[in-house]
Amino acid sequence: MRLQKYMAECGVASRRKSEELISQGHVIVNGKIVTEMGVQLEENDEVLVDGKPIAPEKKKQYILLNKPQGVVTTLSDPQGRKTVRELIPDIKERIFPVGRLDYDTEGLLILTNDGDLMQSITHPSNEVEKLYVVRVRGEITEQALGRLENGVTLDDGHHTAPAKVTLLPDDAAHQGQKNLTIAVHEGHNRLVRRMFEAVGAQVVYLRREKIGQLSLGHLKPGAWRHLSEKEVEYLKELGGGYEA
């Protein structure tokens, strides 16, 4: 088995991130630092990452969480803020969030110890669509909608890929604000908030509703569930199946 695949199966990181750890000299195999790709492991080889031995997780976990606002998408936080890991105390395996949601953003988040699955969902080439429900302050003109749909230039010069945007009915409880859905497939930092900033609107509420065909359904903020076997297979297929 290739070293990076083994690391992914151990829940260290996705295969691509594992390759970065290898190239940066974080990995030792049988007492020697390995920095090249393609190393094949034998059954009794010892692998250390940052000096700690790793082994495959005995049980794969696939969790769908509705992340609330005011929770960070990390396993620990130096500022003492609540983390997504604290919301799932019953799961004993070491699981990781797949991608991120901002502190003030709520919605669908997947956590797993399957590094290959992380790769299937997050790799840019797979263009997995993510649907968000958005409420913004500011005028949303037809011209602004067109710009969002065709791609806008962010403050760092990145030009976004085309998005699918739908204007929803106004909510009497939120006068002067507009409700929309937006579907994107990029993973740029704070992408949706910055896209609306680029057209002169401020996001005041943001919820990720779907990743591909997976949906929050009726899951309340802070609640979670196991993915079904069918859902797991669907996510694996997004990456065209796993490399041998």
C-alpha positions in Angstrom: 0.0 0.0 0.0 1.3 3.5 -0.8 2.4 5.6 2.1 -0.1 8.5 1.5 -3.0 6.1 1.2 -2.0 4.4 4.4 -1.9 7.8 6.2 -5.3 8.6 4.9 -6.7 5.3 6.2 -5.2 6.1 9.5 -7.2 9.3 9.6 -4.1 11.5 9.5 -5.4 13.7 6.7 -6.7 13.4 3.1 -4.4 11.8 0.6 -3.3 15.1 -0.9 -2.6 16.6 2.5 -0.7 13.5 3.5 1.5 14.0 0.4 2.3 17.5 1.7 3.2 16.1 5.1 5.5 13.6 3.4 7.3 16.2 1.2 7.8 18.5 4.2 9.6 15.8 6.1 7.0 15.1 8.8 6.9 11.3 8.1 9.3 8.6 9.3 9.1 5.0 8.0 11.2 2.4 9.9 13.4 5.0 11.4 14.1 7.0 8.2 12.5 10.3 7.1 10.7 9.9 3.8 10.1 12.9 1.5 9.4 11.2 -1.8 6.1 10.0 -3.1 5.2 6.5 -4.1 6.8 4.6 -1.1 5.2 1.2 -0.8 4.6 -0.1 2.7 5.0 -3.7 3.9 2.7 -5.2 6.5 5.0 -4.7 9.6 6.4 -1.3 8.6 6.4 1.4 11.4 5.1 4.8 10.4 5.5 7.9 12.5 4.0 11.3 11.8 5.6 14.2 13.8 7.1 11.5 16.0 3.9 9.7 16.8 3.1 6.2 15.5 -0.1 5.9 13.4 -2.3 2.9 12.7 -5.5 2.4 10.6 -8.7 3.3 12.4 -10.6 0.1 13.2 -13.9 1.7 12.6 -14.7 4.2 9.9 -17.1 7.0 11.1 -19.2 9.2 8.8 -21.1 12.0 10.5 -23.4 14.7 9.2 -23.7 17.6 11.6 -25.8 20.7 11.5 -23.1 23.1 12.8 -24.6 26.0 14.8 -23.4 29.6 14.8 -20.8 30.4 17.4 -18.9 27.1 17.0 -15.5 26.7 15.3 -14.8 24.1 12.7 -11.7 22.7 14.5 -10.9 19.9 16.9 -9.5 22.4 19.5 -9.4 26.1 19.9 -6.7 28.2 21.7 -9.3 30.8 22.5 -11.5 28.4 24.3 -14.4 28.6 21.9 -16.7 25.6 21.4 -15.6 23.2 18.7 -17.6 20.9 16.4 -15.9 18.0 18.0 -17.5 18.8 21.4 -20.9 18.4 19.7 -20.2 14.7 19.0 -19.0 13.3 22.3 -20.4 9.8 21.7 -18.0 9.2 18.9 -14.7 7.9 20.3 -12.7 7.6 17.0 -10.5 10.5 16.0 -12.7 12.3 13.3 -12.0 15.4 11.3 -14.2 18.0 9.7 -14.3 17.9 5.9 -13.8 21.5 4.8 -14.8 24.4 7.0 -17.7 26.6 8.0 -17.1 30.1 9.5 -17.7 30.8 13.2 -20.9 32.7 12.3 -22.1 30.3 9.6 -24.3 27.3 10.3 -25.3 24.3 8.3 -24.2 21.0 6.9 -20.7 19.7 7.9 -19.3 16.2 7.4 -16.9 14.7 9.9 -15.0 11.5 9.2 -11.8 9.5 9.8 -11.8 8.3 6.2 -9.0 10.4 4.5 -10.0 9.2 1.1 -13.5 10.4 1.5 -12.2 13.8 2.5 -10.3 13.8 -0.8 -13.4 12.9 -2.8 -15.4 15.8 -1.4 -12.7 18.6 -1.2 -10.6 18.0 -4.3 -11.1 21.0 -6.7 -11.3 18.8 -9.8 -14.4 17.1 -8.5 -16.4 20.4 -8.3 -18.8 19.2 -5.7 -21.7 21.7 -5.5 -22.6 23.3 -2.2 -25.9 25.0 -1.7 -26.3 27.9 0.7 -29.3 29.8 2.1 -28.4 33.5 2.4 -29.9 36.6 3.9 -28.3 39.9 2.9 -28.5 43.6 3.8 -28.4 45.8 0.7 -30.0 46.1 -2.7 -29.8 43.0 -4.9 -30.4 44.2 -8.5 -30.8 42.1 -11.6 -27.3 43.3 -12.5 -25.9 42.1 -9.2 -27.6 38.7 -9.7 -26.1 38.4 -13.2 -22.6 39.2 -11.9 -22.9 36.5 -9.2 -24.1 34.0 -11.7 -21.2 34.8 -14.2 -18.5 35.1 -11.5 -17.2 38.1 -9.6 -13.7 39.3 -8.7 -12.9 39.1 -5.0 -10.8 41.5 -3.0 -7.7 39.2 -3.5 -8.1 39.2 -7.3 -9.6 35.7 -7.5 -12.3 35.5 -10.1 -15.0 33.1 -9.0 -16.6 30.4 -11.1 -20.2 30.8 -12.3 -22.8 30.3 -9.5 -26.5 29.4 -9.5 -28.4 32.1 -7.7 -32.2 32.2 -6.8 -34.0 35.2 -5.3 -36.5 34.0 -2.6 -39.6 35.9 -1.3 -39.0 38.6 1.2 -39.5 37.9 4.9 -41.7 40.4 6.9 -39.6 39.7 10.0 -36.5 41.0 8.3 -37.4 44.3 6.6 -34.8 45.7 4.1 -33.1 42.3 3.7 -33.2 39.9 0.8 -33.3 36.1 0.9 -31.5 34.0 -1.7 -29.9 30.6 -2.4 -26.6 30.3 -4.0 -24.9 27.1 -5.3 -21.1 27.1 -5.7 -18.4 24.4 -6.1 -15.2 26.3 -5.1 -13.6 26.2 -1.7 -12.1 29.7 -1.5 -11.9 31.2 2.0 -15.2 32.9 3.1 -16.3 32.6 -0.6 -20.0 33.3 -0.3 -19.7 36.3 2.0 -17.0 37.8 -0.2 -19.0 37.2 -3.3 -21.9 39.3 -2.0 -19.5 41.9 -0.7 -18.2 42.2 -4.3 -21.7 43.2 -5.4 -22.3 45.7 -2.5 -24.4 43.5 -0.2 -23.6 42.3 3.4 -24.4 38.7 4.5 -26.3 38.7 7.8 -27.2 35.0 7.8 -25.6 32.1 6.1 -26.5 28.4 6.2 -25.0 25.5 4.1 -28.0 23.4 3.1 -26.6 20.8 0.8 -23.3 19.2 -0.3 -23.9 17.5 -3.6 -27.1 15.4 -3.0 -26.7 15.4 0.8 -29.1 17.7 2.6 -29.7 18.9 6.2 -33.3 17.8 6.0 -35.0 18.4 9.4 -31.7 18.2 11.4 -31.7 21.0 14.0 -28.6 23.2 14.7 -26.2 21.2 17.0 -27.8 17.8 16.1 -26.0 15.1 14.1 -26.5 11.7 12.5 -24.6 8.9 10.9 -24.5 8.8 7.1 -26.3 5.9 5.6 -24.3 3.3 3.5 -25.9 4.7 0.4 -24.8 8.2 1.3 -21.2 7.1 2.0 -21.1 5.3 -1.4 -22.4 8.4 -3.1 -19.7 10.5 -1.6 -17.0 8.0 -2.6 -18.3 8.0 -6.2 -17.8 11.8 -6.4 -14.1 11.1 -6.6 -14.5 8.3 -9.1 -13.9 5.6 -6.5 -10.8 5.1 -4.5 -7.3 4.6 -5.9 -5.8 1.1 -5.2 
